Every structure is written in C-alpha cells, then in structure tokens.
C-alpha cells in the first residue's frame, strides 16, 4: 500500500476531516501526490469499502468503513 493510501486511511480514522480537507493535507501540505492521483486513491479506497462518508452534525466527514456502520456523532 502506498504512503498516500496509508495517510488517507490514517486521516479517516480521526473521523473529523472532509474529502476536501484530506486532499489539502495529502496534496497541498505533505505533497505526497497530485490532485488527480489523490482522487484515484480515494476512489480505490471507497471501491474496496475501506472508507465512506458519514455525517457529523452538519459536516460530512470521511470515516473508516466499520465506523460508518455505526452512527457517527
């Protein structure tokens, strides 16, 4: 698994970042990959059911798949 994929999963585990915020960290701050590659990695993780979107209040955040099955508060 690439470093970018691992970083996306680590950020998802915090259950507080939106897709855009994760993109800013991975692409902008850490420069681990470009924007196109980031969204390819993101799509791969969603396709493999490793992450998904959940709502935390009014904010949509990315969470690991098992956490998304429970209600995220």
MDTraj code that builds the backbone (N, CA, C; nanometers):
import mdtraj as md
import numpy as np

residues = "UNK UNK UNK UNK UNK UNK UNK UNK UNK UNK UNK UNK UNK UNK UNK UNK UNK UNK UNK UNK UNK UNK UNK UNK UNK UNK UNK UNK UNK UNK UNK UNK UNK UNK UNK UNK UNK UNK UNK UNK UNK UNK UNK UNK UNK UNK UNK UNK UNK UNK UNK UNK UNK UNK UNK UNK UNK UNK UNK UNK UNK UNK UNK UNK UNK UNK UNK UNK UNK UNK UNK UNK UNK".split()
xyz = np.array([
    [0.0846, -0.1174, 0.0000],
    [0.0000, 0.0000, 0.0000],
    [0.0891, 0.1237, 0.0000],
    [0.0536, 0.2188, -0.0840],
    [0.1361, 0.3394, -0.0958],
    [0.1231, 0.4288, 0.0276],
    [0.2192, 0.5157, 0.0432],
    [0.2197, 0.6094, 0.1551],
    [0.0956, 0.6987, 0.1510],
    [0.0550, 0.7396, 0.0312],
    [-0.0638, 0.8249, 0.0175],
    [-0.1884, 0.7528, 0.0676],
    [-0.2051, 0.6268, 0.0308],
    [-0.3206, 0.5488, 0.0765],
    [-0.3205, 0.5351, 0.2281],
    [-0.2041, 0.5076, 0.2839],
    [-0.1933, 0.4938, 0.4297],
    [-0.2296, 0.6241, 0.5000],
    [-0.1831, 0.7357, 0.4458],
    [-0.2122, 0.8659, 0.5063],
    [-0.3616, 0.8979, 0.4989],
    [-0.4253, 0.8654, 0.3865],
    [-0.5694, 0.8885, 0.3733],
    [-0.6443, 0.8072, 0.4788],
    [-0.6060, 0.6815, 0.4962],
    [-0.6704, 0.5961, 0.5960],
    [-0.6481, 0.6490, 0.7373],
    [-0.5275, 0.6944, 0.7664],
    [-0.4976, 0.7484, 0.8994],
    [-0.5827, 0.8721, 0.9290],
    [-0.5996, 0.9584, 0.8297],
    [-0.6816, 1.0775, 0.8491],
    [-0.8291, 1.0400, 0.8634],
    [-0.8735, 0.9394, 0.7896],
    [-1.0125, 0.8932, 0.8002],
    [-1.0411, 0.8392, 0.9398],
    [-0.9421, 0.7743, 1.0005],
    [-0.9603, 0.7177, 1.1341],
    [-0.9888, 0.8252, 1.2392],
    [-0.9486, 0.9474, 1.2132],
    [-0.9743, 1.0571, 1.3075],
    [-1.1199, 1.1026, 1.3038],
    [-1.1902, 1.0651, 1.1964],
    [-1.3331, 1.0932, 1.1802],
    [-1.3695, 1.2400, 1.1943],
    [-1.2826, 1.3277, 1.1464],
    [-1.3137, 1.4701, 1.1583],
    [-1.2817, 1.5506, 1.0322],
    [-1.2330, 1.4846, 0.9268],
    [-1.1931, 1.5557, 0.8051],
    [-1.2872, 1.5268, 0.6889],
    [-1.3165, 1.6318, 0.6109],
    [-1.3936, 1.6155, 0.4876],
    [-1.2973, 1.5703, 0.3772],
    [-1.3530, 1.5325, 0.2640],
    [-1.2701, 1.4932, 0.1494],
    [-1.1764, 1.6069, 0.1118],
    [-1.2294, 1.7270, 0.1058],
    [-1.1502, 1.8430, 0.0664],
    [-1.0363, 1.8698, 0.1652],
    [-1.0647, 1.8538, 0.2945],
    [-0.9609, 1.8756, 0.3955],
    [-0.8511, 1.7700, 0.3843],
    [-0.8898, 1.6466, 0.3594],
    [-0.7896, 1.5406, 0.3427],
    [-0.7060, 1.5688, 0.2182],
    [-0.7720, 1.6131, 0.1112],
    [-0.6988, 1.6486, -0.0110],
    [-0.5961, 1.7588, 0.0180],
    [-0.6360, 1.8617, 0.0917],
    [-0.5452, 1.9714, 0.1247],
    [-0.4211, 1.9206, 0.1987],
    [-0.4403, 1.8281, 0.2909],
    [-0.3287, 1.7743, 0.3694],
    [-0.2367, 1.6887, 0.2825],
    [-0.2953, 1.5950, 0.2084],
    [-0.2168, 1.4996, 0.1284],
    [-0.1495, 1.5674, 0.0091],
    [-0.2239, 1.6495, -0.0633],
    [-0.1716, 1.7123, -0.1856],
    [-0.1001, 1.8433, -0.1554],
    [-0.1639, 1.9283, -0.0763],
    [-0.1084, 2.0615, -0.0519],
    [0.0030, 2.0651, 0.0504],
    [-0.0254, 2.0181, 0.1723],
    [0.0729, 2.0295, 0.2804],
    [0.1860, 1.9278, 0.2710],
    [0.1508, 1.8007, 0.2510],
    [0.2537, 1.6955, 0.2517],
    [0.3100, 1.6649, 0.1140],
    [0.2426, 1.7107, 0.0090],
    [0.2864, 1.6890, -0.1299],
    [0.3196, 1.5422, -0.1583],
    [0.2314, 1.4517, -0.1132],
    [0.2550, 1.3086, -0.1337],
    [0.2152, 1.2623, -0.2733],
    [0.1226, 1.3360, -0.3363],
    [0.0800, 1.3022, -0.4714],
    [0.0073, 1.4234, -0.5284],
    [-0.0272, 1.4165, -0.6561],
    [-0.1036, 1.5234, -0.7190],
    [-0.2523, 1.5050, -0.6931],
    [-0.3287, 1.6045, -0.7325],
    [-0.4728, 1.6021, -0.7079],
    [-0.5418, 1.4852, -0.7794],
    [-0.5059, 1.4611, -0.9053],
    [-0.5674, 1.3523, -0.9815],
    [-0.5379, 1.2179, -0.9166],
    [-0.4140, 1.1960, -0.8783],
    [-0.3767, 1.0703, -0.8121],
    [-0.4497, 1.0565, -0.6789],
    [-0.4640, 1.1679, -0.6047],
    [-0.5348, 1.1636, -0.4772],
    [-0.6767, 1.1111, -0.4967],
    [-0.7481, 1.1664, -0.5940],
    [-0.8861, 1.1228, -0.6151],
    [-0.8930, 0.9793, -0.6683],
    [-0.7910, 0.9356, -0.7415],
    [-0.7843, 0.7944, -0.7821],
    [-0.7671, 0.7050, -0.6598],
    [-0.6777, 0.7422, -0.5690],
    [-0.6579, 0.6662, -0.4449],
    [-0.7853, 0.6662, -0.3614],
    [-0.8486, 0.7821, -0.3542],
    [-0.9701, 0.7964, -0.2745],
    [-1.0802, 0.7058, -0.3293],
    [-1.0944, 0.7055, -0.4614],
    [-1.1940, 0.6195, -0.5268],
    [-1.1637, 0.4724, -0.5012],
    [-1.0364, 0.4357, -0.5067],
    [-0.9953, 0.2975, -0.4808],
    [-1.0340, 0.2548, -0.3392],
    [-1.0094, 0.3396, -0.2402],
    [-1.0429, 0.3069, -0.1020],
    [-1.1938, 0.2944, -0.0828],
    [-1.2703, 0.3799, -0.1497],
    [-1.4168, 0.3704, -0.1408],
    [-1.4651, 0.2433, -0.2097],
    [-1.4082, 0.2114, -0.3258],
    [-1.4466, 0.0916, -0.4010],
    [-1.4172, -0.0357, -0.3209],
    [-1.3054, -0.0367, -0.2488],
    [-1.2682, -0.1522, -0.1666],
    [-1.3407, -0.1513, -0.0319],
    [-1.4302, -0.0532, -0.0142],
    [-1.5093, -0.0381, 0.1083],
    [-1.4219, -0.0255, 0.2331],
    [-1.3166, 0.0538, 0.2190],
    [-1.2286, 0.0801, 0.3324],
    [-1.2628, 0.2120, 0.3999],
    [-1.3255, 0.3045, 0.3234],
    [-1.3691, 0.4328, 0.3787],
    [-1.5059, 0.4652, 0.3214],
    [-1.5749, 0.5560, 0.3896],
    [-1.7001, 0.6086, 0.3362],
    [-1.7301, 0.7413, 0.4023],
    [-1.8329, 0.8065, 0.3502],
    [-1.8711, 0.9367, 0.4029],
    [-1.9780, 0.9186, 0.5103],
    [-1.9693, 0.9962, 0.6159],
    [-2.0684, 0.9953, 0.7233],
    [-2.0924, 1.1389, 0.7657],
    [-2.2007, 1.1617, 0.8358],
    [-2.2300, 1.2970, 0.8813],
    [-2.1991, 1.3129, 1.0285],
    [-2.1336, 1.4208, 1.0582],
    [-2.1058, 1.4576, 1.1970],
    [-2.1658, 1.5964, 1.2140],
    [-2.2866, 1.5991, 1.2682],
    [-2.3597, 1.7251, 1.2719],
    [-2.3931, 1.7650, 1.1297],
    [-2.3598, 1.8864, 1.0932],
    [-2.3861, 1.9350, 0.9579],
    [-2.2698, 1.9053, 0.8628],
    [-2.1609, 1.8539, 0.9146],
    [-2.0405, 1.8310, 0.8345],
    [-2.0343, 1.6864, 0.7852],
    [-1.9981, 1.6700, 0.6582],
    [-1.9766, 1.5362, 0.6028],
    [-1.8288, 1.5034, 0.6164],
    [-1.7988, 1.3954, 0.6861],
    [-1.6603, 1.3560, 0.7108],
    [-1.6338, 1.2179, 0.6527],
    [-1.5065, 1.1877, 0.6359],
    [-1.4650, 1.0569, 0.5858],
    [-1.4263, 0.9720, 0.7058],
    [-1.4787, 0.8497, 0.7081],
    [-1.4530, 0.7586, 0.8198],
    [-1.4168, 0.6206, 0.7660],
    [-1.3490, 0.5393, 0.8477],
    [-1.3241, 0.4017, 0.8070],
    [-1.4589, 0.3308, 0.7929],
    [-1.4675, 0.2330, 0.7060],
    [-1.5938, 0.1644, 0.6777],
    [-1.6630, 0.1135, 0.8031],
    [-1.5920, 0.0487, 0.8946],
    [-1.6570, -0.0076, 1.0132],
    [-1.7151, 0.1016, 1.1029],
    [-1.6515, 0.2178, 1.1061],
    [-1.7035, 0.3279, 1.1873],
    [-1.8277, 0.3877, 1.1229],
    [-1.8354, 0.3825, 0.9906],
    [-1.9508, 0.4399, 0.9215],
    [-2.0762, 0.3570, 0.9436],
    [-2.0605, 0.2310, 0.9766],
    [-2.1761, 0.1460, 1.0032],
    [-2.2461, 0.1866, 1.1321],
    [-2.1690, 0.2417, 1.2245],
    [-2.2261, 0.2925, 1.3479],
    [-2.2642, 0.4378, 1.3226],
    [-2.3489, 0.4928, 1.4046],
    [-2.3851, 0.6322, 1.3880],
    [-2.2699, 0.7188, 1.4387],
    [-2.2207, 0.8062, 1.3524],
    [-2.1127, 0.8962, 1.3893],
    [-2.1766, 1.0201, 1.4499],
    [-2.1366, 1.0564, 1.5687],
    [-2.1975, 1.1715, 1.6375],
    [-2.1041, 1.2884, 1.6413],
])
top = md.Topology()
chain = top.add_chain()
for i, resn in enumerate(residues, 1):
    res = top.add_residue(resn, chain, resSeq=i)
    for name in ("N", "CA", "C"):
        top.add_atom(name, md.element.get_by_symbol(name[0]), res)
traj = md.Trajectory(xyz[None], top)
